[in-house]
Amino acid sequence: MILPADASKEEFYAYVIEQRGAVPDNELEDLWEWRQKLQGIRVVTGRGERSQLPPEEQHMTLKEREQKVISDARAQGKDPVPVGNRWV
C-alpha cells in the first residue's frame, strides 16, 4: 500500500506502525515532520520558461543561448560588453 499525499497525521501514524511495528511517539513525530518537508520540495526544471523561447532555442543551454545572442548582436554591427553577469 502506498500512502496518499493528502493522508492525515493519524493515517500516517497507522501506516508507519503497520510497516515497522511499534515506534516511539517522538520518532513518529519526527517522521511526520520529515514527510511534510519532503512534500514541500519543488523541483524547478525551467520547462515553462524554455517553452516561451523560439523552437530552435528551446533545447540550448544558457551558455549556448548567450553565445547566440552575442553572435547575433555582432552580426548587426553592435559590440556587446559584459556588465556583471549580463551582456549589454
N, C-alpha and C positions, 0 to 999 in steps of 0.2 A: 504494500500500500504506500502511496506517495501522499504526503500531507499537502493539501492545497495552500496556496499563498495567503488566502484570507482566513485561515484557521484561527480560532480563538486561542487564548493563552491556555485555557483548560484542555482544549483539544490537543494542543501541542504537548502539554504535560502528559496526557494519556498516551499519546503516540510514543514519546520518549520512554516512558515506563514500559510500554508494550514491547519496544525494540530492545531495551537494555536491562530491564528489570528494575529493581529498587535503586533510586538515585536520590542523593541528599537534596533537600529543598534549595540550598544555596547554589548547587550545581544546576538545578533546573532553571533557576532564575538567571544564572549566567548564560545558559544555553538559549533562553528566550531572548535575552538582550543581544546576543550574538546573531541570532536569526533576524531580529529587527534591523540590525546594522547591515547584514548581508542583503536583505531585501531592499535596502535604501541605496544600494550601489547602482550607478547608472554608467553604462559604457557608451562613450561618445565616439562614433566612428567617422563622423564628418560626412556621412552619406547624404544628408539633407542639404548641406552646403555645396557638396560636389554636384548634386543634381541640378543646381542653378547655373552651373558653368556650361559653356558650349560643349557639345558632344565630343569634340576632339581633345578637349582638356580635362574631361571627367576622370580619366584614369592616369593623369600625370601626378607626379609627386609635387610637393611645394617647390622644391628646388628646380624641377623641370619647368613649372609654370613661371617661376621667377625668371629663368633664363629666356623663356619665350617672350615675356613682357619686355625684357631688356633688349632682345634682338629686334622685336617689333619697333620699339622706340628708336633704336639706332637706324633701322631701315627708313624711318620717317625723318631722319636727319637730326634727331634730338640726341643729347648726350646725358643720359640719366646718371645721377651720382648717388652713392649710398648715404643715407642720413639715419644713423642708428641701425635699426633692423629693417628699414624700408628704403626703397629707391624712389627718388623724385626727379 
